[in-house]
Amino acid sequence: MLIDVKNAVAVGVMPAVLFLIGLYVCLVGSKIMIAWLVARSRGFLKSRGYVYVNRLLGVALVVFAVLFLRDGLSFFGINLG
């Protein structure tokens, strides 16, 4: 059942206003939370362990890219071995 404009106006403006307030509180609040977490973890982001984990994940991405490329080419009948 679709709600038309007349029914929405009959309900009132307050639900729409509360929805928008809640939406912006969540959007802005989540960005503030992310900024706070990044500021607190600055030392961790500069550590050797973090750098090595990122390098390992980069290698894993390349491996999966090659596997998916090989899989995709075999779908078109091109076998690389």
N, C-alpha and C positions, 0 to 999 in steps of 0.2 A: 504494500500500500504506500503510494507516494504522498508526501505531505506537500500541499500547495501553499502558496504565499499567504492566503487568507487564514488558513489554520495555524501557520507559524506566527502570524501577527496576533492571533487570538490567544496563543499561549503566552506571549509577552516577549519583551526584549531581554529580560534578565538572564534567561538560560544562555542566550547567545553571548552576552557580555561575560558571564561566568566562564563559558567555554573558551573565549579568547584570552581571558586573564589566565586561566589554567594552562592554556597552550603556551603562552609566552613565558610564564613562570617555569614551565618544564624546559623550554628551549634555552632560555637564558641560564637557568639553574644548572642544566647539564653542561653548558659551556664553562660556567664558573667552576664546576666540580672538576672538569678535565684540566683546566688551567691550574687549579690548586694541586691536583695529583702530579702533574708534570713538574711543577715548581718544587714539590717535595721530593721527587725522585730524580732530581738533576744529577746527583752523584752517581746513582745507579746507571743512568743513561751514558755516562762517560767512562764506566768501568770496562775492564778488559773482557770480563765475562759476557757482557752485553754485546760487545763488538764481535766476539767469537760466535755467539748464538746467531747474530744477524748474518754472519758469513756462512755458517752452516745452513741456515734457512735459504740463503741465496743459492747455494749449491743444490739444495733439494728442489728449489723452483726450476733450476735449469734441467735437472734430471727428469722431473715430471713433464717439462715442456718438450723434451726430446721424446719421451715415451708417448705423450699425447699426439705429437706430430707424426710419429711412426704409426700409431694406431689410426689416425685420420687418413694417412696416405694409403694404408692397407684397405680402408673402407672404399677407396676409389680404385682399388686393384693394383696399386703401386707397392710392391714389396721391396724393402731395403735389406732384407737378409734375415 
